[in-house]
Amino acid sequence: MELKSYQHKVIQDLEQYLGYVQEYKKINVAFNNYWEDKIGPYNPITGEGMEPYKNNIPNAANVCIKVPTAGGKTFIACNALHTIFNAFGSELPKAVVWLVPWSNLLNQTVSNLSNPEHPYRQRLDTLFNHRVEVYEKKDLLQGSNFNPTVVQDQLTIIVMSFASLRASNKEDRKVFQENGQLAPFVAQYKDHSHVLDNTDETALINVIRSLNPVLVVDESHNAESKLSVDMLKNLNPSFILDLTATPKENSNIISLVPAIELKKEHMVKLPVIVYNHHDKTEVINSALHLQRKLEVLAIDQHKKGGKYIRPIVLFQAQPKTNNDNTTFDKLKEQLLKIGIPEEQIKIKTADRDELKGIDLMDKSCPVRYIITINALKEGWDCPFAYILASLADKSSAVDVEQILGRVLRQPYVMKHAASLLNVSYVLTASAKFNDTLQNIVEGLQASGFSEKDYRQRDIMPEEEKKSSGGDPMESFLFPEQQESDTNQEDEIDKDRVSFNPEFEAETPSEDAVVVEIESMAEEQNKEMEAEIEKQQSQPIDENQFMEMGDKVKRYKLIEQHREVAKEIQLPQFYLETPQGDIFGTGEELLNQEALLKNFKLSNEDTKIDFDQISSDLYKVDIEKVGKDEYTPRFTKIEDQLVKDPMVEYILAKPKENQVKDIAHQLIQLVGNMYPISDQEIRKYIERILASLNPEQLKDILVRKYSYAEKIKAKVRLHADAYAEEQFNDMVKIGKVVTKPTWQFADAIVPGILGGSISNSLYEREGSMNNFETTIITDIASMNNIAFWHRNLGRSKGFSINGFKSNHYPDFIVVTKSGNIILLETKGDDRDNPDSASKRRLGNKWADLAGKNYHYFMVYDKISPDDAYNRTKAKELLAKL
């Protein structure tokens, strides 16, 4: 299971933030600068920019990732753990407390993280060399395979519920009580400053506190009370990662996933089709017919080689009241009377769980109808759930926001051939339909989506709403005009249910209302697919900015340049693809992945100069500097690792095992080098290590961060060289061409602003260093220049895509005669192979783009091959 593109972006954002922590040495300063560089400074008056860091838990960096329902929060967290532990020194035990709000979510999390066949556990095993152990509270209290030795040698994940740390009952108080099973940990304590007042040093809470764990807080919006915050503080964490679809006001968001990204990846069934009926009987009738229609489509798809789907209806029953409205028992009775087989119906409420032990995704499972109230609100996932049918009283606004997310998850994370299987459905009979729609919007928002993600149809006449108690004021003023018994007409009428359960499942539905719902779904699905198609080329950064709305300060095109600028389409490299591709257009935007398709790193040479290894690398830890005041502590790596007992432990093994262990550590530090596989990197590193003697292997363990950087640079050198050779070959035979596609945006988000210089394309341009400012000031004042633009990096601006990672030239300059210049500035100390490679790429782009396109790399005084010093560049530019 690989990261989706947006999930990969989340991990990149986390890595970037941790890089800022390394650079600025303070958690809050790092956070503030991280966002300032992305979207500009915070303005408390206008609300633009990201609010400053909130120091919620003083002894830890506390950051939040916003991910909509079905966005893969758990998988993101598994990958994030690797990123976080790489940012800390190896003295910190790899201990994680994974907190969840409910017991059913706890059981699900433990099961998935423990199961060696599950993608979550497989990812953890890959990232942590199969040294992973998952514990529940009961395991720890018994000391079951939980001791200082195993904790030192593995990733330890402790899954707990919020409640189990709140000492509110006898069972939970055990966490705070003396425990002889955990006595071995006491001997490992550095000191006793972490021991909570009035608790024994052997108490589980103090053992956890001694580990300075990383906290993963799932559904973190449920952990905002003072009690919950105190609970988090009690764990003495080193880092807190919040995961939620709805961050609270005090969250420190470092990455957010736009809903459109889930739609692109077919993670969710959207839009939601909402249909308001006359009464409950119609709701049930439509639900039964619609379920059959969807199942007929699913059966046909399966026969043609598609995935197995058995669409399920969630009936949301009315809670029991004095009036005994439609309860779950009564509803089941009604369904049985209609003829629905009992094995197809299950009840799931707070008190009754007939789903326990049932795998709803199993082909042999007969369940098609689940009756609930709100017990499915969290922690229950079944992608086969398609229809939410609410049987609330007609006079009520339907309260669906808590369980709407249960029908949003897309089966098998793929687009299905039948369009009706790519959307979800909510069926209601509410006289207060506008209020119901508001609840649906709130439900979508609680899942990380918006009011744009549903479509509705209301067939209940206004007169009927009025007589159903829809207007409380009229009911108060004119009670004699109201129906004496509004419930009577709302009873389920078996005779009006046209569904025949005795027909075979393959029999299609001809119910008129369902036909209308189908038509709505097909039309709205087509609209959404068109929107997704339009969004495919949109960078994730821009979608993030759209999600953030008014927080992002944008600067518009200057009107006098608009007409010329909007006519410009900058060419990018495209690769010819087979025309036979079912979705293909015959060409795709070139990236290095395509060029490295047949690259075998394991075959490349391993000659690396390790003589000049740096000794001054540092990693971050957290230390207390005053009352409730903490700051990152930076420990010199080699000082830290010389004392690391793991060094001697590894060196005591046979050389073959040493190589495997050290290779694993280096692979983690080298990190993801997609599209080069982890397996190829492993083989390459093992070849390097196999030729080294014991002293050299020990030196790598002591200074592994520096060695990893050297290896990474060598791998990148090999990959770039191979990709460039492939690129040149494909250009030669016409398989790679340029195509004008990139356009200037109407507005930009430069982040930190540069100085105001004449002839700029936008109201304000992005920041520039002194040399860049000098160069563009000279150029902007030239008579032949129409306008210039500070090209934005990090996926915001124009890139020359080619054999290297995307190259973002510093400036785009347009002359009055229509010449377009990409200009890259370099200090005289930056004449290196990387700069030479960018020149070759830039010049190849200019050659293929056409006679009006030019690429300049400009230094101050020197003039390397195919580059210019400042004076020569000005002279040439003046003639364009």
N, C-alpha and C positions, 0 to 999 in steps of 0.2 A: 504494500500500500504506500503510494508516494504522495507527497504533499501536493495539493492543488496549487495553482498559481497564486491565489490570494492567500492561502495558508503559508506559502513560501515567503510572501511579502510580509506577513505578520512576524515570522522568525527574523527576517532581515531588519524589520523595525526594532525588534528587541535587541538584536546584535548592535544596531546603530546606537540605541540608547545606552547600552552597556559601554560602548566605545566612548560616549560622552562622559560617562561616570569616570572612566579611566583618565580622560583628558582634563576634566574640571575638578576632580577629586571630591566634589560634594554632590550628594544625591539631588538636592533641590536645584542647584545651579545647573547641573547636567540636564535635568528635565526641562527647565525653563529655556535653556539654550537650544535644546533639541527641537522644541516647537518653534522657537523664534527663527531658527534657520529654515524651517519648513514653511511657515505661514506668516512670519513677521511677529513683532512684539505685541504683548497683551495691552489692550486699551480698556481700562476699567469703565470708561464713560460710554464707549460705543459697544463694548462687549466683544470687539474683534480680537482675535488671537486666543491662545489657550490660557486659561487661568493658571496662576503660579502653582507650583507643587504644594499639595496639602500634606502636612506632616502627620498623618493619621496614627502611624505606629512609629514612635520616635527611633527605635533601634533597628529599623530595616527600611530598605527601599521598597515602597509599596506601589506597584503599577498595575494598570488594568488593560485588558484586551477586550474590546467589544466585538462579539461575534453573534450574528443572528442564530435563532433556532435552526438546527440541522446543518450548521456550518462546520461541525467537527471540532468542538472546543476541546474534547478529551485528546484527540490526536494532535492538535496544536500544542497542548500542554506537554504531551510526551516528548515532542521535539524540542520544546522550550526548555525543559529540564537540562538537556544536553548543553544548550547555549548558556544557560545560567551558570552551571557548574564549571564550564570552561572559563568563565569570567572570574572565578574565585580561585584562590590558591588551593593546592591539594591537601593542605592541612584541614580544611573544612570537610567533615564527613559528608558523604553524599546521602544525606537524610532528608526525606520529604514527608511532610504531613499534608495529606490530600483531604481537604475538608468538604463535606457535602451536607446539604440542608435536611435531607430526608432519608429514612431507613431504606426505602426501596431503591433510591439512587445509590446508597452505600453498597447494597448487595450487588447491584448491577456493575458498579465501578470495580469492586473487588473481583468479581467474576471475570470481567474483561481484561483487567490488568494482570490477572493470575494465569489465565488460559494461554498456554503456549501456542495454540492455533489461532488466537485472536490477533488481528492486525496491530492493535495497540501494544500488546505484549511483544509481538515480533519486532516492532519498531524499537521498543526499549531494549530488547536483547541485542539488536544490532548496534545501537548507540552505546550501550554499556557492557559490551563484550560478554553477554549472557550472565552477567553477575547482577541479578535483580531479584529482590525478595519483596513480596507484598504481605503486609500484616494487617490484621484487625486488632481492635483494642484487647479482645480476649486473649489473643496470641501473646501480646506484649505483657499482660498482667501475669501470665503463666511462665514468662521467660522462654517461650517455645522458639528454639533456634534464633534467639535474640540475645546477643552478647557483644561486648566490645570488639572482639576479633572479627566476627562476620560483618558488623557494621562498618568497620574500617575497610573491608575488602569488597564492598558491593554498593549498589544503589538500593537504599532501604526506603520503601514507600509504605507509610502508615496511613491507612484510610480510616477516617473517623467522621462521625456526624458532629454538627455544631453542638447538639444537645449533650453529647457524651463528655464535653469539656466544661459543662456548666454546673457540676456538683449539686444538681437540684434534687437528685434522688439517691437512694442507697447504692444502686448499681453504678451510677456515674461517679459517686464519691471515691470509688476504689482507685481512680486515677490519682487522687491526692493523698492516698494512704501509704503507710510503710509497706514495703514489698521485698521480702528477702530474696525472691527469685532474681531481682535486679541488682543485688549487692555488688556483683563484679564491676558494674559501671562506676561505682563510687571511687574505686582505686584509680580510675582513669581521669577523674575530674582534675582540671588544672588548678582550680581553687573552688571555693564554695559560694562565690558571689552570686551564682545563678539560682541557688536554692531559695525557694519561696518561703516567706515567713510562715511559721506554724505548720510546716510540712516536713516529713522525714526526708532525709537525703536520698533514700532508696525509692521514694514515690515515683511512679511512672512519669508524672508531670515534670519532675526535676531531671530525670534521665533525658526526656525529650528536650528540655531547656538546655541541657549540657551540649546537645548536638547542634545548636543554632540552626534548626532545620529551615529549608525552603518550604514555604507554604503555598500550596495550590488551593485557591478558594473557588470552588465551583458554584455557579449561581450566586456570585458574591453580593448581589443586591439583597440577598436575604441575611447578610451579616453586617448590617449597618447600625444596629442598636448599640447603645453604650455597653450593654452586657456582652454583645458579640465582639466589639472592639477590645474590651478588656480580656476576652477569651484569646484573641489573637496576640495581644501583648504578653499574656501568660506563657505563650509557647516560646518566647524569646527567639523569634525568627531572625534569619540573616537577610531574607528576601521574601516578598509576598507577591504572588501573581494572581490577580483577580480575573475571573472569566465570567462574563455575563452578556446577555443581549441588551440589558437595560442598566447601564452604569448609573450610579447615584451621583448627587451633586459633588460629593467629596472624593470622587474617583480621580486618579491620576492616569488618564488614558494615554497610552503610548502608541496604540494601533487600533484602528477600527475597520471592520470589514463591511463594505457597502453591500446592501441587499442584492444589487444587480449582479455582483460577483457570484452569488449562490445560484442565481437564475442562469448565468452563463454556463455554470458547471453542472446544471441539472440536479442540484441538491434538493430543491424544493418544488412542491406542486403549487404553482401560482399561474394565474390569479385565483383568488377564492371567489367562487360564484355563490352569491347569497340570494335566496328566493323566498319571499314571504307569502305564505299560503293563507287561506281563509280560516282554517282551524287545524287542530291536532290530527284529525283523521286524514286530512289531505297530506300533512307532513309525513305520517307513517306510510301512506300509500305511495307517495313520491319516493321516499327513502327505499322502500322495497323494490319498486320498479327500477330506480336508478342503479341500485346495487346490482340487480340482475343484468342491466344493460352493460355496466362496466365489466361484469364478470364474463359476459358473452364476448366482449372485445378482448379481454385478457386471455380467455381460452383460445380464441382464434390466433392471437399473437403467439401464444405458447406453441400451438401446433405448427406455426411457421418458423419455429426456432427461437422465439423470443423467451424472455424470462418468465418464470411462474409468478402470477399475481392472483390473489384472492381478495377482492375489494371488501372492506369491512365498514359497517355503519356503527358509529357511536351514537346511541340514543341517550340524550341528556334528560333524565327524568326530573320531575319536581320533587324537592325534599318533602318528607312526611310533615303534614301540618294537621291542625285540628279539623280542617275541612276535608282532610284525606284526599287531596288532589292527586293527580297521576303520580304515583310512587313507582319505584323500580319493580316492586313485586306485582303491582297491578298491571304495569306495562308488559312484564313477561307473560302474565296470564293472558293478556289481550293478544300478544303475538302467537302464543300457543293455540288460541282459539282460531286464529286466522289459518293455522296449519303449518307454521314454521316448526321444523323439528327441534326438539329441546336441546340436542347436542350442538346446534348452531348458535345458541343464545347463552351468554355468560354475563354475570353481574359483578361489577367491580366498584365497591364503595369503601368508605373508611372502615366499615365493620365486616364487610363480606368480600372475599377475594377468591372468586371462582377461576381466576386466570393463573393462580399459583401453579407453577410447574408446567405450564402449557407454552409451547413454542408456536406462537401465532404464525410464524413464517414457514412452518413445516407443511409440506404438501398434503400430508395426511390429516392435518388439523381441520375440523369441520366448521370452526367458529366463523360466523359472518356478521353477528350482531352482538355488540357489547353495550350493556346498560350501565350507566354511571350517573353521578351527580357532579361532583368536582374532584373525585378521588384520582382522576387521571391528570391532575394539573401539572405535575412535574415528574421526571424520572421514569417515564413509561414511553417506550419507543416501539411503534409498529408501523413501518412505512406502508403497510396494506390498508391502514385507516384512511378512507377517502371522504366519507360523508359524516358530517356532524348534524344530527337531527334533534333540534331542541323541542321538548314538550312542556315548556313552561306555560303557565296560564296565559291566555290571550291578553289579559289586561296588564301583563308584566313586560318589562323590557328584558329581552333574553340576555342572561348573564353568561356569555361564552368566553370572555377574555382569558379565563384561567386555563381552558383546555383547548383553545383553538390551535395551539402549536402542535397538538397531537396528530392533526391531519395534514400537516404541511410537509412532512418528510417524504422525499421522492424514493420509491422503491428502486434499489440497485444503483442509485446515483447515475441515472442515464435517461436520455430522452426516449420515450416509447413511441412505437409506430402509430398507435391510436392516440390522437390528440386529446381525447377525453380522459386518458390515463395520465395526463401531464398537469391536470388542474385538480383543485379540491372544492368541496361543496359544503355549504351551510344552509340547512332548511329550517325555516321558522314559521310561526303563526303568531305574530305579535302585533297588537293594536298600537303599541308604542315602538313602531319600527325604526323611527329616527333615533330613538335612544338605543335600540338594539344595534343599529349601525355604528353608533359611537362606541359601544362595547366591543364591537368587532374591530374597529380601528385601534382601540386600546389593546385588544388581544394581539393584533398584528404588531403594534409598537412594542408590546412586551416580548414579542418574538424577534424584534429587531427589524421589522418591516414598516410599511407606511400605508396611509389611506389610498395610495395609488395602486395598491396590490389587491384590491377586491373590486367586483362589479356586482350590482344588485338589481333585482326586479321585485316589485311589490304589487300583488294583485288584490290585496284586501281593500275594498272600497272605503272611502272616508266615512260614510254613514255607518258602516259596520264597526269601524274603529271607535266612533263616537258612542255607539250603543254598547260597546264592550268595556266601557270605563276608561276610554282613552283620554278623556278630558276631565281631570280631577276637579276643576273649578265648577264645571257644569254639574258634576255629580253632587257637589256640596250644595250648590244653589237650588237645584231642581231635582231632589232625590226621587220625587214621585214619578219623574219621567224615565227613570232608569229601570232596566230589567230587574225583576225580583230575584232571579237566580241566573247569574251569568255563567255559572259552572255547568248548568244542565246542557246547554247547547254545545258546550265544549267537550263533552264526553266523546270518547272514540266510538265511532259507528261502524261496526264490522261490515254492515251491508254496503257501505260506500267504499270499502277497500276492494279494488278490482284485481289486486295481485293474486295470482293462482300459484301457490307453492308446489303444486303437483306437476307443473310443467317442468320439462328438463331445463337445466341451467343454460343450455345453448339457445333457448327460446328468447328472441329479442323482445323488448318492451315496446308497446305501442301507446302507452299512456300519454295523453296530450300535453300535460304539464311537463312531464319528463322530456318529451320531444322539444319543448321550448327551452328547457334547461340545457339540453344537449346543444341546441343551436347557439345559445348564449355562450356556452363554454368553448365551442369551436371558434366562434367569431373573436372572443376575447383572447383565446390562446394564440390565434393568428396575429393579433395586434401586439401581444407581448413578445412573440417570436421576432416580429419585425423590429421591436425596440431592442431586443437582445442583439440582433444582427447589427444594428446601428452602433451598439455599445462595444462590439467586439474589439474594435481598434482603439477604444478609449483607454488611456493608461489608468492603472489602479489608483495612482496618486490623485488624478483628477476626480475619479469617482469618490475617493475619500473626502476630497475638498467639498464636493457637492453634498455629501452626507453631513458635513459639518456646518453647512449653511452660512449664516451670517457671521460665524466666528472667523471665516476666512476673508481677509481683505484682498480685493482684486483691483488691478489697475488696468484701465481700458486703453484700447488703441487710440492714438491721437487722431482726431477726425480728418485732418488735412492729409494724413498718410493712408487712411483706410482704403480708398479705392484702389491704389496701387498695391498695397499689401495683400488685399483679399484676392487679387488676381494671381498672386505668386503661389506656385506649388513646387516645393523643393523635392527633387528626385531622391529616392532611396533604392537600395539594391533589392532586387527580387530574383527568386530562384524558380526556374521552370520546373513544374511538377507534372506527373502523368495526367493526361486528360481524362483517363478512365476513372479517376477518383470520384466516387459518388457525390461528394460534396465539393470537389475541387473546381477551381476556376482556371487551372492550368499554370498558376504561379502563386507563390507565397512569399511573404516578407522574409528576406534572408536573415538567418541568425547563425551564430557559431555552432549551435547544436547540429544543424544540417551538415555543416562542413566536417564535423568530428564523428560522423556516423560510423565510419570504419576505423577510427583511431584506436590503436592498442598501446596504451601507456606501458603495459608490462613488457613490450618489446623495445622500448627506448633505452638509451644509455643512462647509467646511474652515476656518471662522473659529476660529483658536486664538491666544490671547494669548501670544506668544513673548517679550514684553518682560521678564518676570520669570523669566529662565532661571538656574537654579542654577549656580554655578561650583565647588562644593565636592564633586563626586562623585569617588570614588576606586575604583580596581580593584586586584585582588590580584595580586601576584607573589611569588616566593620568594627570600629572600636568606639568606646564611650569616652567623650572628652569633657563632659560636665553633666550636671543633673538633667536627665531626659534629653541630652544632646549627644548625637552620634555622628560619626563621619567615616567615610571609607578609610581604611588603613592600607597602605601599599607596602607589601613585603617583597624584598629582593628575592627573586625566584631561586637563584642558586643557593642562597643562604637557607631558604625554606626547605628546599628539596634534599640538601645534603643530610638534613636531620630526619628525612622522611624514612620511616621503617620499611616502607614498600620498596625502596631502592634495594636494600639488602635482601629482602624477601624474594624479589624477582631475580637478582643476581645469583641466588643460591640454587636456582633451577638449572636443568640442562640447557645448553645453548639453544636448541630448537624451540624450547618453551620460552626462553628469554626473548628470542626474536619475535615470537607471536605476541607476547605481552607488551613488549616495547612498541611493536608495530601498531597494536590496538591503541595505545596511548597517543602515538603520533597521528594516527588516522583521525582521532577525535579533535586534535588540535589543528590539523590541516583543514578539517571541516568539509562542507559540501562543495564539490567542484563540478557540479552538474554542467554538462551531460556526462562527464567521466564518472563511471560507476565506482562505488566504494570498493568493490571487489578488485577492480583494476588498480586502484590506488594501493590497496593492501598488498597485492602481488609486487608492485613496484617498490614499496617501502621494505618489504621482506627481502627483496633482492639486495637492497642497499645494506641492510643490517647483517645479512648473512656473511658479508665479506669483512666485517669489523671484528677487532679483537676485544677481549673482556674490558680493557681499560676504556676503549672507545665507546662501548655499550654503556658503561657506567657514566661516562661524560654526557651521553645523550640523555640519560635519566636525570642527571643533575641540571642540564640546560636544554631540556626537551623543547621549550617554547621557541628558542632560537633555531634549533635544528628543524623544527616543524616549518618555520618561516622559510628557511633555506630550501627545504624539499618542495614546499608549495610554489616557490618562485621557479624552481626547475621544472616542475610539472606544467606550470603555466607557459613557460618558455617552449617546451615540447609541443603543447597543444596549439599555441599560437603559430608556431612554425609549420605544423602539419596543416592547420586551417588555412594559412596563407597560401601554401602550395596548392591546396584543393581549390581555393578561391581563384587563383590565377589561371588554373587549368579550365575552370568552368567559364570564366570570362572569355578565354581564348576560343572556346567552342560555342559561345553564345548561350550557355545555360544560365548565366547570371547577367542580368541587364538592369538598367536604371528605369524607374517609373515615377513620374511626378505625382506624389500623394500627400505630402505633409504641408499643412497650411498654418499660417499664423492664427492664434486664437483671438477672439474678441477681447479677452481680458486675461491677465496672467496673475499668478500668485508667486512673486519673487522671494518671499520671506524677508531676509535682511535686505534693506535698500541700499543702492549705491548713490553716489552724488548726482545732482542734476546737471546733465551735460546736453548741450543743444543738439537738435536733430534726432532725438531718440524716437523710437517707434511707439512706445507706450508712455503713459502719464509718468510712471516711474520705472526704473530698471533695477535689476538685481545688483547685489554688492560686487565690488571689484577690488583687487589688491592695488597697490601703488603703481606697479608697472602697467597693469591692464588699464587703469585710469589714465595714465600718461599716453598710452598708445591710442586709445579711443578718443581722447580729447583732441589729439593731433588730427586724427582722421575726420572727426565730426565737423571740423572747421574748414575742411577742403571744399572748394566750390562745386565739385562734381558729385558730392555725396547727397543722395536724397534722404536717407535715414539709416539708422543703425539700431541694432537690438542686442542686448546682453543675453546671449542664449543661456537658458536654464538647464542645469544638469539633473541627475537623479530622476529620470523619466518624465521630467516636466517639459523639456524643450526638444529641439531637433537633434537627432543623432545620425551619424554616418554608421550604418550597420554594415558589418563586413566580417573580416576574418578575426577581428579582435572583439572583446567586449565593446559595446556601443561607445563610439567616440563622440563626445559633445563639444564641438568647437566653442571657443569663448564668445565669439561675436558673429552675427550675420549682418553684413553691410550691403546696402543696395545703392547703386549709382543712378544718377538722373538718366543715363543712357540705357538703363535696364540690365546692367551687369550685376551679378549676385556673387558676393565674396564670403566664403567661410574663413574666419580668421582665428587662429590659435596663437596665443602668446606664450613665450617660454623665457624664463630667466636664463642667463648665460650658464648657470650651473646645472641646467636641466637637459644638456645635450647627452642623451643616453639611448640605448636600444629601443626603449618604449617610445620615445619621441620620434625616432627614425621610423618605427613601424607605423605610427599615426600619420607621418608625412606620406608614406607610401600609400596608405589607405585613402587619405584626403586627395592626393593627386590623381589616384585612379578614379575616385568619384568624379572629380572635375573633368577628367578626360571623357568619361562615359556620359556625363550629364549633358554636355553640349558646350558650344563656344562661349555662351554668356555666363558660365559657371566657373568659379576660380577658387582655389584653396591656397591660403598663405599661412605658413608658420613663421612667426616673427620673434626674433631674439633682440636683445639690446645692441650688442656690439659684434657678436660673432655671426658667421653665416655658414652653418653646416650644409651638406649636400641637400639641394632642393628646398632650402630654407633661406630666409633673408634677415639681415639686420634691420634695425628700425629705420635708418635713413633710406636704404634701398627699397624697402617695402613702401614707404610714403611716395617715393619717386614713381614706382610702378603703378600704385593705386591711383595716382593723380591722372594717369593716362587712360584709365578705364571709363 
